Amino acid sequence: MEDQWLAAAVQTGSAVRAAAEAGVRESYRLAGLQPPEHVYWFGSPRAGAAAVALLTSGVSADTEVPDWVADVRAELRLQGWAPGATAGGSVRRQVRTEPWAAARKASVEALGADGWAQLSAAAGRRSWALVMDLIAGRLRSRLGEDLVTGLSGDLGPAVRRPLLDAIYGQHDGTWLSTFEAAGRLVPEAGLMDGLTGLAEVARHSGWWWANERVAVLTERPALLERDNVGRLHRGEGAALEYPDGYGLWAWRGMPIPAGLAAELPTLTVDRIRREDNAEIRRVMLEHFGYDRYLRDAGARERGTDEAGTLWWLDLPGDEPLVMVEVVNATPEPDGTSRVYWLRVPPSTRTAREGVAWTFGLTAEEYQPLIQT
């Protein structure tokens, strides 16, 4: 069950609009609200936030805006919006917050506090870490940054405000999976009864906004690239990209500027050395290769022992780059021996101490078996 919701949370490709809109109407009905008079669709959460701002802030239709906001305004008009028509206030509390709270309260009553805690850990912890922490949380942070820059006057705060009212659509599967599991354990409790609309939207679309008179829905990503532990990651191009071109560039989970992503394939030692931002420099080093950088930048050998060779290189504005070069004692099928590089703390004084540190041991405690 959790796997199904996890698959929905990372699904790419076009939203199933008819099913998502039916879920929106059901969510409003369950909240005791009239269905929205109009549903608008956009290609990314950024465009969705801008659309909500234009529909709720009273920003003049003649206000000068960046090109991407102008595109959102034009798309609103194509979908039937007349400048001056407003969306009404947010109903996120009625549609999403209150049903969630009611379902949680009913689940605790049905399963007991300990039972609910155990189920939450078993049915949602993995997907929460993979989706909310590694994808949705990173996207939300990047959206906040992107909506701060380049938007002046009343428009900046107006576009940033909808982020607080966003409903996460497919990413809400991380908690819906727990309620669905609880509902199967105690079907007589009807724990999912108030969440069926939200679940339908989550299965079929991306982030969305619920307001009194209109709902704004967005597409799922067109592309989602992750590394082997689930972090957003792509060497060239956006790791998370939406149909309208909005994307998030990331290297092993760390969001990076789009310009850096384009620069990674042509990095040089001098370019890495000139980078002031320590986190960005670490991304560069990972892509360039620590061993290659140590060699090309003139690292100093600090000593060799039975564990390997310790190398040291000063980095401007950052802690020194200290690594142990280790040769695998077991030869490869072709007779060669693979070399590994282990980054260790700057306080490391010997290769043995560095290798021991990677196992959580002191140099004295590290006693590898003699291979025969």
C-alpha positions, -999 to +999 in steps of 0.1 A: +000+000+000+028+024+009+045+014-023+015+024-043+013+058-028+051+063-031+048+055-068+020+081-072+041+106-053+071+103-077+050+097-109+058+119-139+037+127-169+005+144-177-021+148-149-054+130-154-074+162-153-110+149-153-102+126-123-083+153-105-112+178-110-137+152-097-115+148-066-115+186-061-153+188-063-155+158-038-131+176-014-153+207-014-184+187-009-170+168+020-159+201+035-195+214+032-186+239+005-200+246-029-178+233-057-155+259-073-170+279-101-138+274-122-108+252-122-076+266-138-046+244-148-009+253-149+023+237-158+042+239-125+038+249-088+056+282-096+030+291-122+002+279-099+014+302-071+015+331-095-020+324-108-034+323-073-016+356-066-031+372-097-066+359-087-065+370-051-042+401-048-059+427-069-026+433-088-035+455-118-037+438-152-014+465-164+013+460-138+047+453-154+057+418-145+085+393-155+079+373-187+070+341-169+043+359-148+030+376-180+027+340-194+007+330-164-016+360-168-021+352-205-029+316-197-055+327-172-072+348-199-071+318-223-088+297-197-116+323-193-104+346-166-114+383-168-091+407-151-107+418-119-125+385-113-112+371-079-109+337-064-121+345-030-103+335+002-084+303+007-104+273+019-073+251+025-082+247+062-117+233+054-106+212+025-073+198+037-063+207+073-096+198+091-102+165+073-066+155+081-071+163+118-104+145+120-090+114+104-060+114+127-082+118+158-105+090+146-074+068+139-060+073+174-094+065+189-097+033+168-062+020+172-050+036+204-021+060+207+005+032+206-012+014+177-013+047+157+023+054+164+034+020+153+013+021+122+026+056+113+062+043+116+054+012+095+032+027+068+045+062+062+080+067+075+099+056+044+078+075+019+078+106+041+116+106+041+118+099+003+092+124-007+086+152+018+122+155+029+140+148-003+116+161-030+087+183-018+107+200+009+135+209-015+109+221-041+092+243-015+125+259-004+135+265-040+101+280-048+104+303-019+138+315-031+127+319-067+096+339-057+117+363-036+140+373-064+130+393-095+095+403-082+092+438-070+064+460-055+032+443-044+037+414-067+066+398-047+046+392-014+015+384-034+032+355-052+050+342-022+019+341+000+002+312-018+030+289-009+015+288+026-018+277+011-005+250-013-020+215-011+007+191-022-014+168-045+007+137-053+031+145-025+003+141+000+004+104-006+030+102+021+004+107+048-026+093+029-009+059+028-010+058+066-047+067+068-055+041+042-036+015+061-055+024+093-088+022+074-081-013+063-073-024+098-106-010+112-129-006+081-159+000+103-144+033+115-146+049+080-112+066+085-108+075+048-144+087+044-134+124+047-103+121+026-116+104-006-115+137-026-080+146-015-068+110-023-083+113-058-065+146-065-032+131-051-034+101-074-039+123-105-022+157-103+005+178-087+003+207-062-030+226-061-048+255-044-084+256-031-102+290-029-138+299-024-147+304-060-119+288-079-093+260-077-059+261-093-043+228-102-009+220-116+007+193-137+030+166-123+067+168-132+077+159-167+110+146-154+123+134-120+158+121-116+171+108-083+203+090-072+204+055-056+193+068-022+164+088-035+179+123-035+173+147-064+203+144-086+213+150-122+247+159-136+234+178-166+200+196-167+172+199-141+167+169-118+130+180-114+114+196-144+078+206-151+060+209-185+062+247-185+100+246-182+103+254-145+128+231-128+151+224-099+187+216-105+203+194-078+234+174-071+230+145-046+200+162-030+215+197-028+197+223-050+222+242-072+219+271-096+210+263-132+242+280-143+263+257-122+247+226-137+256+237-171+292+244-160+299+211-143+310+192-175+338+218-181+351+224-146+387+232-140+409+232-109+411+270-111+373+274-114+368+252-083+395+271-064+378+304-072+343+294-059+335+313-027+305+292-016+318+262+003+287+240-004+288+248-041+325+240-041+318+206-026+294+199-054+320+208-079+346+186-062+322+156-062+315+160-099+352+167-108+364+138-087+383+142-054+412+120-067+416+141-099+414+173-080+440+162-054+463+153-082+458+183-104+458+209-076+490+196-060+479+179-028+507+170-003+513+134+008+512+133+046+523+097+051+518+061+041+511+030+063+496-004+060+461+012+056+469+035+027+482+070+019+470+102+035+467+133+013+462+169+023+451+200+004+442+235+017+409+249+003+404+287+005+376+296+028+369+260+038+383+232+059+412+214+042+405+185+019+420+154+036+416+120+020+429+085+024+439+066-007+431+029-002+440+000-025+416-029-024+435-060-012+413-083-033+423-080-070+397-076-097+391-104-122+416-088-146+443-088-119+442-051-112+435-036-078+408-009-074+417+023-056+392+040-033+393+075-019+379+082+016+373+118+028+383+121+065+383+149+091+411+175+089+424+164+123+434+130+108+471+124+111+476+090+096+460+069+070+452+042+096+435+067+117+414+079+087+403+044+077+394+036+114+373+068+115+351+056+086+342+026+108+336+047+139+367+034+156+400+049+169+433+039+153+440+016+183+406-001+180+409-007+143+423-042+139+415-056+104+419-093+099+449-104+080+438-117+046+452-150+034 
